[in-house]
């Protein structure tokens, strides 16, 4: 096994050891990354959220000029509570050719490959820059990316393309749908179920609003995008959870449900949300308040993740094809931080080691051979920029 691979595995062990569950502080993991980069004479900068507890990291290797490549990955991981792990999820376990640990494949494996490649990149005479961009809270909606993009916009140089290293089994992914994650809360009035007219059943109104959401979904399905590589080739909506009421013999004074909209690249998802919101407010809430003035329907967005637009990814696709010899690209259903870069005008692809099928599960793992593939690719990226 090469020294570069062993070094990368050691880095991954450190990264997995930081329990960076989404929403938590990032001080410890970024202190480690900054110290590592500083040890290789690479200066890095942090951009913080409004609390100062979470941050993105941005670093440049090579000349600070326009062009070059951004290598992006997120430092956060999903929770492990309720999962049956065979060992401590935050202690990297090496078994045969597999490396087990939370975030090993999604996506600290790629972060380790990037950091493990730094010594090699530093030895090259780069004509164009390599940018390292590590972001926070991708798993819960990509909250770090707007902050990172604002930080990047304040620099005197602009990168040419972005490679997001989410696990794609080293296949080029040029597009994915957006993701609007929403919660609707409905306030009604409780009363004994024997006199329902004296109350206002929030569950009944939730059911009508869910039916409206289903109707909008049916409308999207009736207008598929011909020739689209997406499956299905239209925007989708889904109501995932619902809860409300206190007992069967009382009208429900409260109901809440979580739902999502996944628009196609270039599609105005906000128009569909506005249609649903108008129905909720102008029809349902108006009717409710005639009976109970304190009734209300409130929808809040927890995340509005833009789509990765495969129609604008050509430059990034061509770059990866030149390096790898691949001649095909695809799209996926899961979302990434790539949508934010794409929305900001950067040609972007998703391309990284490992399989997304192992992500978010107990005994998540990445194979040592996959890390080796990631290192080989990143070495070629550096050589291509000389």
N, C-alpha and C positions, 0 to 999 in steps of 0.2 A: 504494500500500500504506500502511495507516495506521501512525502512529508506535507505537501499542500493539503491533501485530503485529511491526514491525521490532524493537522492544525485546524482545519475547518470543523472537524468533529469536536475538537476541544472547544472551539468557539460556540458551537451549537449547544454543547453541554452547559456552558455558562448562560447562554440566552434562555434555554429551557428552564434553568434554575430561577429565573425571575418570574414570579406568578403574575404576569401582566394581564389580568382579566380586564376586559373592556370596562371603561369607566373609572378605573383606578389610576393612581399616580404613576408616572413614568420615570421618576428621578433615578432610580437605581439602575435600570437597564440602560438609560441614556448616559449616565455617568460612566458605565463600563464601556459603551461604544465610543464615547468621546476620548476616554483615556487610551483605548486601543488605537484609534485613529491618530491621536497626538503622538503616540509611540512610533508611528510611521510618518511623522511630520506632515500630517493632514489636519488642517484646521476645519472645524465644524461649527455650525451655528444652530441655535434652537429657536423655534417660534412657538409661543405658549398659548394655551387657551386662556379664557378670561380669569380662571381661578389661579393660574400659575402652577397647577399640579400636573398638567399633562402638556407634552411638547412633541413637536416634530423635529427631526434632525436633517440638516442639509449640509453637504460637503462637496467640494469640487477638487478633482485631481486633474492636473493639466492646466492649460492656459485659460484664463477667465475671459473668454471671447464667445461670440455667438456660435451656435452649432453644438454638436456633441450629443450625448445620450444621457438621459435620466434613468437610473435604476431604482425603482420604487418597491417598497415592501412595508407592511404594517407590523408594529411591535405588539399589538394586543392579541389576546386569544379568547376563546369562548370559555365559559365556566365548566367546571368538572363535577359540580354537585349532582348527586343522583346517578352518576355513571360508575359502572363496575370496572375499575382499573385493576390490572394484575400487579401493579407496583405504583409507587408514588409518581403521579403524573408530572411533577415538577422536578424530578430527578431523572436525567437521561439514562435509559437502560439499553445497553447494547447486547443484542442477542443474534448471533449469526451475522447476517448482512443487514439486519434491521436495527434502527435507532428509535426507541419508543419514548414518547413524552408529549405533553400538551404543547401544541404549536410546532412540533417537529416538521410537519409537512405544510401546515397552514399558519404562518409561513416563515417561521424562524429558520427553516432549512435554507431558504433562499437568502435570508439576511446573513447567515453564516457563510454562504458561498461568496456573497459580495465582500464581506469583511476578510475572508480568507484569500480573496483575489487582490487585495490592496497592495501587498508587497510586490507582486508581479507587475501591477500597473505602475507603481512608483519607479520601477526600473526601466520603463519605456519612455521614449521621447514622443509624448503625445502631441499631435498637431491640433487635435480638437479635444474638448474636455469630457471627462466622465463625471457625472453628478450622482451622488448618493442621496436618496430622499426616503427617509424612514418616517412613517406617519402613525398617528395614534387613532384609536377608536374606529377602525375600519369596520369591524364586525357588527357594530351597532348603528351604522349609517354613514360612515366616512366623515365623521365630524372634524377630523384633523385636516383634511385636504383643503377646504377653503382657506384655512389659516396658512397652510403651507404655500398655496398658490399666491396668496397675498404677499408672503415673504419673498417668493421667487420673482414676483412682478416688480419688487423694489430693487432688483439687481440690475446692473448695467448690461447684462448679457442674457440671451434667451436660448435655451436648448432647442435642438431640432426635433428630436423624437423622444418618446417615453416607452420604456419596457417595464411592465408591472409583472413581478415574478411570482404571481399566484401559481399553484400547482396545476399544470396543464399536460403533464406527461411529455413535456418538450414539444408540444404542438402549438402552432401559431393560432392564437385566438384574436380576431380583429373586431369582434362586436359582442355586445350583450345588451339585454334590455335594461331599462331604468328600474328603479324600485322606490315607490312612494309608500311609506309605512305609516298607517294612521290608526287613531283610536277615536271612537265616537261614544260620548257619554250622554245618556238620555235621563232626564229627571221628570218623574211623574208624581202621582199622589197615591199613597197607600190607603186602603180601606178594606173592610170585610168583603170577601168575595161574593157574599150573598146580596150585596147592594153595589154592584160594580159601577153604576152610574154616579155614585158619590165619590169615586176615585178616578184615577187616570193611569192606565196600565202601561208602564214604560216598555215592557216586553212587546206588547202589541204594536207600538209605534216603531220599535226597533225592527220588528218583522217586516213592516211596510218599507222601512228604509233599506233593509237588506234585499228586499225584492227589487227595489229601484236599482241597487248596485248590480244585481243579477241581470236586470234588463239592459243596463249600460254594457255589461260584459257580453251579452248576446249580440248587441249592436256591433261591437268590435269584431266578434267572431263572424258576423255576416259580411264583413268587409276585409277579407284577408289581403295581405300585400303579395301580389302575384310575383313569383320568382324569388321571394325572400328565402334566405337560408335558415331562418328561425323556425323552430317547431314548438308551439304553433306560430304561424306567420301573422300574428295580430296581438294587440295588447290584451292582457288578461287581468281580471280582478278576482279577489278571493277574500271571503270572510273566514278568519282562522279560529277565533275564539269568541265566545259570548257568555256573559254571566249577568244575572239580575234577579230581583225578587228575594223574598225571605222565606216564604212558605206557600203552600198550594192554596190555602184558603184566604189569601190576601192579594189584592191587586199589587203589582210590582211598582214600587215607588222609584226604582232605579234600574237601569240596564246599561251595560257597556259592552262593546265588541271591538275587536282588533281586526283590521282589514288592510289589504294592500292593492296597489295598482302597479303593473309592470308594463310601461309603455314601450313601443318600438323606438329605435333610434330615429331621431328627427320628428317624432310624434309629440304633439302638444298634450301631454297628460293633464295639464292644468285645466284644459277645457272640460274634460270629463269630470274632474273633481268639482269644478264650478257648477256643472249641471246637477250633480248629486247634492251639493251644498244648497243650491237654490231650492230643490225639492224639499230638503230637510227643513229649511228655514221658512220658505214662503208658503209651503203647503202644510207640512206636518206640525211644525212648531206654532204656526198661526192657529191652526185648529186646536192644538193642545191648550194654548193660552186663553182661548175663549172659555174654556172650562176651568182652568187653573192658571192664574197669571204668573205664578212662579215656575211654571214648566219651562224646560229649555232643552235644546239639542246642541251639543258642542262637539266639534271635531278638531282634533289636534294632530299635527304631523310630527312624528318622532324622527323621521328621516325622509329626505327627498333626494335620492341618489340618481344622478343623470345616467343616461345610457351611454355605452361605449359605441361610438358611431363607426361601423365598418366601412362606411362610404368615404371617410376621411383618413383612413389608416394606411393608405397606400405606401407612403414613404417609410413608415415603420415596418410594414410587412416586407418591403423590398430589402431593407437593411438586414433583417433577420434571415431572409431567404438567401442573401448573398453569403452570409456567414455559415449557415447550416446546410445549405444545399436543398432545403425543403422547397417545395413548389406548390403548397396548398395552404389554405387558411380556413378557419371555421368560426362558429359562434357558439356561445354557451348561454345557459339560462341563469346561472348565478351571477351576482353583481360583484364589482370590484371598485377600487379607487380609480381605475382607469377611466371610468365615466367622467369624473371631474376633470382629469387632464384633457380628455377628448373635448369636453364642453368648453374648455378654455382655449381650444384651438391647437393643441399639441397632437400630431399624429401618434397614435398610441396602440400598442399591442399588449396582450397578456401572454406571457411565455415563461414557464418555470418548471423546476424539477418536481417529481412526485405526482400523486393522483389526488384530486379533490374528493374522490370517493372515500378516502380515509380521514378526511377532515371532520372535526366536531364530534368524533366518536371516542369511546373508551379505547385505550391501547392504540392511539394514533401513532403512526410511524412513518419514517422515510427510510429508504434503502441507501446504503453507502454508495452503491453504484449510481444512484440518482444524484447524490451530491457530486460524485465525480463528473457526471454529465453536466451539471450546472457549472462546475469549475471550468471544464473544457470550453463551454460556450462563453463564459465571461472572459476567459483568456483570449479567445478570438475577438471578442468585442474590443478589448484593449488594443490588440494588434491591428484591428481594422481602423482605429483612430490615430495610428501613428503616421 
